[in-house]
Amino acid sequence: MLRVRDEEFAEFFSARFEAYRRIAHALCGNWSLAEELAQESFVKVYARWSKVRLDSADAYLRTVLTRAFLDTKRRGRAREQPVAEVPDCAVGDESAVAEQEVLRAALLGVPPGQRAVLVLRFVADLSVEEVAVALGCSVGTVKSQTARGLAALRAAYPESVRCN
């Protein structure tokens, strides 16, 4: 039974790790921290894997990941600090890469709770109801945080870039 559980989780992990690492990066803006958040989240899910229903495993993982990110913002990240930054590897047009960096910086300027809502809504492509479940809040809170987060993102995103 344990072997089947481990194989199930290994398949779940290998199919989803990269997607959740990208979601974590959208939340925190740092690849090494994103990897740490994703790994921490998968470890927490694995610890409860025997109780997790396969049809809701993704929703549970999103909730764990988002809460892990928000916890780092609430308690000020008292754990170890990375010594060096891992360089972002971007392939493509230099102007597109520069625009992505400006957008990423603007997103990182949005308060963490609003950023979590924006990332879950627009990066992870969840519905308002799914975001509410993931964050443990009401649908109204998700809608208001989305509106406030988009307003903060628009304010932080330079007009010159938006018009191109």
Disulfide bonds with the S-S distance in Angstrom:
none
